């Protein structure tokens, strides 16, 4: 009560007294603080019952006023006084001792406002960055303390200053010493040099004080029988020796340097207060983006950031219930790490495990964004840690298990994070985890080179349709990611030698006739009985749109419109008229696929431009056509599935054809030739997508004859699938009828893709 009255009287006197020059006023407030420690005998009273907060605020106001009154960048006498008399060092010691109680909070606020409100660069001064570094070590030592909010505000302002001037981060990389190590590292202190030596920031065990404070009484509660009372220098040194990181993971000696700013933020990411944890995550994201190589190396090698990211991913993944519905994993709303404000009580559509699922996906999103923003060295280190400790250590055993429910759940989670990842570096590690690094052609017996890849491809043809569909979806989204190795590993490495073709070199006489246009380079479709009938809705768009495909030695006849016309109709005429139903339903013609194909192909081209793919296939005379051809395990499974399209569930067929259409869209000459060229001269024993469909159609022609009223039933099934007819009695041969509808639509889609690609290949 008496102290509050004193404070009120003092403010009244200050208001009535004539204004002093700024420096005198500044010194007056500082000495008022130091005199408190000399004169008071009550070191238990909280700091809020004293005048200290008011004096500190006045000092800040004076420093800001002084800076505003001077030319930009010029240091005034008040700031000079603060630096020369090492006021920040003294405040650090008072805050560390928390004397009087609550002083740590006041010191943190003062540092934060000083760095935030003063425009001139302060951190380069040794009498600023040295005490700032010491104060950083105090932050996050104990979680859920009353000063957590002030600690995170202080750390974030330091991060912001480093973002403005990244080179300053080097002041915050400390050589290891006894005072900076974890408890587990103290036993090998001799490896890092003499105790107490800190070559990066000087000797931090001495705290320099103004002479007035040598007899301060505010530190009585730290006295011991072996320690002289009232000696702040000794107090500072003894507390510095006890200053260790509180994270239990840091138990081994780290190389070269400490990065205590990162360590303190890491501690605060574990705060029970969600706002504090998010702020700490923001600070870490800012630090990892700093371009300084030394800081990036230190962050990756000398902090526990990698352990924190992977450890939390692991714990959140393991916290997911085994019974979580794969459909819920697929459809749960998109999550952003900083906006995780989900309330289970307010969610009417909540399902068991939704809280845990959102927490896992939010943290994965944070890891992804952190790596995306990080300096390259740090990004690679962080992504590799997630690969080794989480992907391989945690996810792989789940994906390799034999329990169908476990396979389905783990594949759904893999699919979800494949969709979610945006960082190129993390995507690369994920691709290597799923597919391996192999780039040489596959062999039929190749299994052990990368067991997970083989197992996932096997799951595309699993006895469980749910597992097959989920795995195919995962591969479909993987193929849409901007990473060249995905398509190369799955498909291209097996097609580069073009040994799926049979090469018949022309004699000199034939070459002359080809050049004169007397011999066509491919079988004319008009002479092929399989393609004689054209359905009414198979008319091509405006013929002026059609341009010739890019010329190549393997297509000696490049007759522009005629050539494209034949390629497109090769697919449109594959399904016989009696098996077609789309021209009976408005809006289901071939033209509807052209718009989608154009947009998708444009998007694929934009992604693939940087991969410098060839514009035309390698000439056959330069290919190794003697080597045995194997399409690779991925295409083998897709072709096998495509061959059974008349006997598989509708949803499976939709997914198989969706993956094949994505492969067909890639602007690569080998995928185009192998998947979209009906005229490719296949070598003995080889198959292409077109040949697989031809065999299916041949089987269909035989089976149609055995089904009574085939065409009306087919039309009814199509209308039901489109929602144009209500559900009724089950139609006989429903699986086959749905398969025929998917086959017809897929052929139209391939025709549209072929047309769009040929059109684009001739464009400038």
FENFENNOR-V893779 format. One record per backbone hydrogen bond with DSSP energy under -1.0 kcal/mol. CO is the residue of the C=O (numbers start at 0). NH is the residue of the N-H. E is the energy in kcal/mol with one decimal. If there is no record, write none. Layout:
co=CO nh=NH e=E
co=CO nh=NH e=E
This chain:
co=0 nh=4 e=-2.0
co=1 nh=5 e=-2.3
co=2 nh=6 e=-2.3
co=3 nh=7 e=-2.1
co=4 nh=8 e=-2.4
co=5 nh=9 e=-2.5
co=6 nh=10 e=-2.2
co=7 nh=11 e=-1.9
co=8 nh=12 e=-2.4
co=9 nh=13 e=-2.6
co=10 nh=14 e=-2.0
co=11 nh=15 e=-1.7
co=12 nh=16 e=-2.4
co=20 nh=24 e=-2.6
co=21 nh=25 e=-2.9
co=22 nh=26 e=-2.8
co=23 nh=27 e=-2.5
co=24 nh=28 e=-2.1
co=25 nh=29 e=-2.1
co=26 nh=30 e=-2.9
co=27 nh=31 e=-1.9
co=28 nh=32 e=-1.4
co=29 nh=33 e=-2.2
co=30 nh=34 e=-2.8
co=33 nh=37 e=-1.1
co=34 nh=38 e=-2.8
co=35 nh=39 e=-2.7
co=36 nh=216 e=-3.9
co=45 nh=48 e=-2.0
co=46 nh=49 e=-1.8
co=50 nh=54 e=-2.4
co=51 nh=55 e=-2.5
co=52 nh=56 e=-2.1
co=53 nh=57 e=-2.2
co=54 nh=58 e=-2.3
co=55 nh=59 e=-2.0
co=56 nh=60 e=-2.3
co=57 nh=61 e=-2.3
co=58 nh=62 e=-2.2
co=59 nh=63 e=-2.4
co=60 nh=64 e=-2.6
co=61 nh=65 e=-2.9
co=62 nh=66 e=-2.0
co=63 nh=67 e=-2.1
co=64 nh=68 e=-1.6
co=70 nh=73 e=-2.1
co=75 nh=79 e=-2.4
co=76 nh=80 e=-2.4
co=77 nh=81 e=-2.4
co=78 nh=82 e=-2.5
co=79 nh=83 e=-3.3
co=80 nh=84 e=-2.5
co=81 nh=86 e=-2.0
co=82 nh=85 e=-1.1
co=85 nh=89 e=-1.8
co=86 nh=90 e=-2.7
co=87 nh=91 e=-2.4
co=88 nh=92 e=-2.0
co=89 nh=93 e=-2.3
co=90 nh=94 e=-2.9
co=91 nh=95 e=-2.7
co=92 nh=96 e=-2.2
co=93 nh=98 e=-1.8
co=99 nh=102 e=-2.0
co=100 nh=46 e=-3.0
co=101 nh=105 e=-1.5
co=102 nh=106 e=-2.6
co=103 nh=107 e=-2.4
co=104 nh=108 e=-2.1
co=105 nh=109 e=-2.3
co=106 nh=110 e=-2.7
co=107 nh=111 e=-2.4
co=108 nh=112 e=-2.7
co=109 nh=113 e=-2.6
co=110 nh=114 e=-2.5
co=111 nh=115 e=-2.0
co=112 nh=116 e=-2.9
co=113 nh=117 e=-1.7
co=121 nh=124 e=-2.0
co=124 nh=127 e=-1.9
co=124 nh=128 e=-2.8
co=125 nh=129 e=-1.6
co=127 nh=131 e=-2.3
co=128 nh=132 e=-2.1
co=129 nh=133 e=-1.9
co=130 nh=134 e=-2.6
co=131 nh=135 e=-2.2
co=132 nh=136 e=-1.3
co=135 nh=138 e=-1.2
co=137 nh=140 e=-1.0
co=144 nh=147 e=-1.6
co=146 nh=150 e=-2.6
co=147 nh=151 e=-2.4
co=148 nh=152 e=-1.9
co=149 nh=153 e=-2.2
co=150 nh=154 e=-2.5
co=151 nh=155 e=-2.3
co=152 nh=156 e=-1.8
co=153 nh=157 e=-1.8
co=154 nh=158 e=-2.3
co=155 nh=159 e=-2.3
co=156 nh=160 e=-2.0
co=157 nh=161 e=-2.1
co=158 nh=162 e=-2.0
co=159 nh=163 e=-1.6
co=160 nh=164 e=-1.9
co=164 nh=167 e=-1.9
co=165 nh=168 e=-2.0
co=166 nh=169 e=-1.6
co=167 nh=170 e=-2.0
co=168 nh=171 e=-1.9
co=173 nh=257 e=-3.4
co=176 nh=179 e=-1.4
co=181 nh=184 e=-1.4
co=184 nh=187 e=-1.6
co=185 nh=188 e=-1.3
co=187 nh=190 e=-1.6
co=188 nh=191 e=-1.7
co=193 nh=196 e=-1.5
co=197 nh=201 e=-1.2
co=209 nh=212 e=-1.7
co=210 nh=213 e=-1.6
co=212 nh=215 e=-2.1
co=216 nh=219 e=-1.1
co=218 nh=221 e=-1.8
co=219 nh=222 e=-1.8
co=223 nh=226 e=-1.2
co=230 nh=234 e=-2.0
co=231 nh=235 e=-2.9
co=232 nh=236 e=-2.2
co=233 nh=237 e=-2.4
co=234 nh=238 e=-2.4
co=235 nh=239 e=-2.3
co=236 nh=240 e=-1.7
co=239 nh=242 e=-1.3
co=241 nh=243 e=-1.2
co=246 nh=249 e=-1.1
co=248 nh=250 e=-1.9
co=254 nh=256 e=-2.5
co=255 nh=175 e=-1.2
co=257 nh=173 e=-2.0
co=258 nh=262 e=-1.9
co=259 nh=263 e=-2.6
co=260 nh=264 e=-1.7
co=261 nh=265 e=-2.7
co=262 nh=266 e=-2.1
co=263 nh=267 e=-1.8
co=264 nh=268 e=-1.3
co=266 nh=269 e=-1.3
co=267 nh=270 e=-1.7
co=272 nh=276 e=-2.2
co=273 nh=277 e=-2.4
co=274 nh=278 e=-2.0
co=275 nh=279 e=-2.4
co=276 nh=280 e=-2.1
co=277 nh=281 e=-2.2
co=278 nh=282 e=-2.3
co=279 nh=283 e=-2.2
co=280 nh=284 e=-2.2
co=281 nh=285 e=-1.9
co=282 nh=286 e=-2.1
co=283 nh=287 e=-2.5
co=286 nh=289 e=-1.5
co=287 nh=374 e=-3.0
co=291 nh=295 e=-2.1
co=292 nh=296 e=-2.6
co=293 nh=297 e=-2.4
co=294 nh=298 e=-2.7
co=295 nh=299 e=-2.0
co=296 nh=300 e=-2.4
co=297 nh=301 e=-2.9
co=303 nh=307 e=-2.5
co=304 nh=308 e=-2.6
co=305 nh=309 e=-2.3
co=306 nh=310 e=-2.7
co=307 nh=311 e=-2.4
co=308 nh=312 e=-2.1
co=309 nh=313 e=-2.5
co=310 nh=314 e=-2.3
co=311 nh=315 e=-2.5
co=312 nh=316 e=-2.3
co=313 nh=317 e=-2.6
co=314 nh=318 e=-1.1
co=316 nh=319 e=-1.3
co=320 nh=323 e=-1.4
co=324 nh=328 e=-1.8
co=325 nh=329 e=-2.1
co=326 nh=330 e=-2.1
co=327 nh=331 e=-1.9
co=335 nh=338 e=-1.8
co=338 nh=340 e=-2.1
co=346 nh=349 e=-1.2
co=350 nh=353 e=-2.2
co=352 nh=356 e=-2.5
co=353 nh=357 e=-2.7
co=354 nh=358 e=-2.0
co=355 nh=359 e=-2.2
co=356 nh=360 e=-2.7
co=357 nh=361 e=-2.4
co=358 nh=362 e=-2.1
co=359 nh=363 e=-2.4
co=360 nh=364 e=-2.1
co=361 nh=365 e=-2.0
co=362 nh=366 e=-2.5
co=363 nh=367 e=-2.5
co=364 nh=368 e=-2.7
co=365 nh=369 e=-2.9
co=366 nh=370 e=-2.3
co=367 nh=371 e=-2.1
co=368 nh=372 e=-2.0
co=369 nh=373 e=-1.2
co=374 nh=378 e=-3.0
co=375 nh=379 e=-2.5
co=376 nh=380 e=-1.9
co=377 nh=381 e=-2.6
co=378 nh=382 e=-2.6
co=379 nh=383 e=-2.5
co=380 nh=384 e=-1.8
co=381 nh=385 e=-2.0
co=382 nh=386 e=-2.3
co=383 nh=387 e=-2.8
co=384 nh=388 e=-2.8
co=385 nh=389 e=-1.7
co=385 nh=390 e=-2.5
co=386 nh=391 e=-2.8
co=389 nh=393 e=-2.1
co=389 nh=394 e=-2.3
co=390 nh=395 e=-2.4
co=394 nh=398 e=-2.2
co=395 nh=399 e=-2.0
co=402 nh=406 e=-2.8
co=403 nh=407 e=-2.5
co=404 nh=408 e=-2.4
co=405 nh=409 e=-2.5
co=406 nh=410 e=-2.5
co=407 nh=411 e=-2.1
co=408 nh=412 e=-2.0
co=409 nh=413 e=-2.3
co=410 nh=414 e=-2.9
co=411 nh=415 e=-2.1
co=412 nh=416 e=-2.2
co=413 nh=417 e=-2.2
co=414 nh=418 e=-2.3
co=415 nh=419 e=-1.6
co=416 nh=420 e=-2.1
co=422 nh=426 e=-2.6
co=423 nh=427 e=-2.1
co=424 nh=428 e=-1.7
co=425 nh=429 e=-2.3
co=426 nh=430 e=-2.7
co=427 nh=431 e=-2.3
co=428 nh=432 e=-2.1
co=429 nh=433 e=-2.3
co=430 nh=434 e=-3.3
co=431 nh=435 e=-1.7
co=442 nh=445 e=-1.5
co=449 nh=453 e=-1.8
co=450 nh=454 e=-2.6
co=451 nh=455 e=-2.8
co=452 nh=456 e=-2.3
co=453 nh=457 e=-2.3
co=454 nh=458 e=-2.0
co=456 nh=459 e=-1.1
co=457 nh=460 e=-1.9
co=458 nh=461 e=-1.3
co=463 nh=467 e=-2.2
co=464 nh=468 e=-2.8
co=465 nh=469 e=-2.5
co=466 nh=470 e=-2.5
co=467 nh=471 e=-2.5
co=468 nh=472 e=-2.3
co=469 nh=473 e=-2.0
co=470 nh=474 e=-2.3
co=471 nh=475 e=-2.5
co=472 nh=476 e=-2.4
co=473 nh=477 e=-2.2
co=474 nh=478 e=-2.5
co=477 nh=480 e=-1.6
co=480 nh=482 e=-2.4
co=482 nh=485 e=-1.1
co=483 nh=487 e=-1.8
co=484 nh=488 e=-2.9
co=485 nh=489 e=-2.1
co=486 nh=490 e=-2.8
co=486 nh=491 e=-1.8
co=487 nh=492 e=-2.3
co=490 nh=493 e=-1.8
co=491 nh=494 e=-1.7
co=491 nh=495 e=-1.2
co=494 nh=497 e=-1.9
co=497 nh=500 e=-1.8
co=499 nh=682 e=-2.9
co=506 nh=510 e=-2.1
co=507 nh=511 e=-1.8
co=508 nh=512 e=-1.8
co=509 nh=513 e=-2.5
co=510 nh=514 e=-2.4
co=511 nh=515 e=-1.4
co=512 nh=517 e=-3.0
co=513 nh=516 e=-1.9
co=523 nh=526 e=-1.6
co=524 nh=527 e=-1.5
co=527 nh=530 e=-1.9
co=534 nh=537 e=-2.0
co=541 nh=544 e=-2.2
co=542 nh=545 e=-1.1
co=551 nh=554 e=-1.5
co=558 nh=561 e=-1.6
co=559 nh=563 e=-1.9
co=560 nh=564 e=-2.7
co=561 nh=565 e=-2.1
co=562 nh=566 e=-2.1
co=563 nh=567 e=-2.7
co=564 nh=568 e=-2.1
co=565 nh=569 e=-1.6
co=567 nh=571 e=-2.0
co=568 nh=572 e=-2.1
co=575 nh=578 e=-1.7
co=576 nh=579 e=-1.9
co=580 nh=583 e=-1.2
co=581 nh=584 e=-1.8
co=584 nh=587 e=-1.0
co=589 nh=592 e=-1.8
co=592 nh=596 e=-2.5
co=593 nh=597 e=-2.6
co=594 nh=598 e=-2.2
co=595 nh=599 e=-2.8
co=596 nh=600 e=-2.6
co=597 nh=601 e=-2.0
co=598 nh=602 e=-2.2
co=599 nh=603 e=-2.5
co=600 nh=604 e=-2.5
co=601 nh=605 e=-2.0
co=602 nh=606 e=-1.5
co=603 nh=607 e=-2.4
co=604 nh=608 e=-1.5
co=607 nh=610 e=-1.8
co=608 nh=611 e=-1.3
co=618 nh=621 e=-1.8
co=619 nh=622 e=-1.6
co=622 nh=624 e=-1.5
co=631 nh=635 e=-2.3
co=632 nh=636 e=-2.1
co=633 nh=637 e=-2.0
co=634 nh=638 e=-3.1
co=635 nh=639 e=-2.6
co=636 nh=640 e=-2.5
co=637 nh=641 e=-2.6
co=638 nh=642 e=-2.3
co=640 nh=643 e=-1.1
co=641 nh=644 e=-1.5
co=643 nh=646 e=-2.0
co=648 nh=652 e=-2.1
co=649 nh=653 e=-2.4
co=650 nh=654 e=-1.7
co=651 nh=655 e=-2.6
co=652 nh=656 e=-2.5
co=653 nh=657 e=-1.6
co=654 nh=658 e=-2.0
co=655 nh=659 e=-2.1
co=656 nh=660 e=-2.3
co=657 nh=661 e=-1.8
co=658 nh=662 e=-2.1
co=659 nh=663 e=-2.1
co=660 nh=664 e=-1.2
co=665 nh=667 e=-1.9
co=667 nh=671 e=-2.2
co=668 nh=672 e=-2.3
co=669 nh=673 e=-2.6
co=670 nh=674 e=-2.2
co=671 nh=675 e=-2.3
co=672 nh=676 e=-1.1
co=673 nh=688 e=-1.0
co=676 nh=679 e=-1.1
co=679 nh=681 e=-1.3
co=680 nh=501 e=-3.0
co=682 nh=685 e=-2.0
co=687 nh=691 e=-2.1
co=688 nh=692 e=-2.1
co=689 nh=693 e=-2.3
co=690 nh=694 e=-1.9
co=691 nh=695 e=-1.9
co=692 nh=696 e=-2.7
co=693 nh=697 e=-2.3
co=694 nh=698 e=-2.1
co=695 nh=699 e=-2.5
co=696 nh=700 e=-2.5
co=697 nh=701 e=-1.2
co=698 nh=702 e=-2.1
co=699 nh=703 e=-2.5
co=702 nh=705 e=-1.2
co=703 nh=706 e=-1.6
co=708 nh=712 e=-1.8
co=709 nh=713 e=-2.4
co=710 nh=714 e=-2.3
co=711 nh=715 e=-2.2
co=712 nh=716 e=-2.4
co=713 nh=717 e=-2.2
co=714 nh=718 e=-2.3
co=715 nh=719 e=-2.1
co=716 nh=720 e=-2.3
co=717 nh=721 e=-1.9
co=718 nh=723 e=-2.8
co=718 nh=724 e=-1.1
co=732 nh=736 e=-2.5
co=733 nh=737 e=-2.6
co=734 nh=738 e=-2.1
co=735 nh=739 e=-2.4
co=736 nh=740 e=-1.9
co=737 nh=741 e=-2.3
co=738 nh=742 e=-2.4
co=739 nh=743 e=-2.5
co=740 nh=744 e=-2.3
co=741 nh=745 e=-2.6
co=742 nh=746 e=-2.3
co=743 nh=747 e=-1.8
co=744 nh=748 e=-2.2
co=745 nh=749 e=-2.6
co=746 nh=750 e=-2.2
co=747 nh=751 e=-2.3
co=748 nh=752 e=-2.3
co=749 nh=753 e=-2.7
co=750 nh=754 e=-2.4
co=751 nh=755 e=-2.6
co=752 nh=756 e=-2.6
co=753 nh=757 e=-2.4
co=754 nh=758 e=-2.6
co=755 nh=759 e=-2.4
co=756 nh=760 e=-2.1
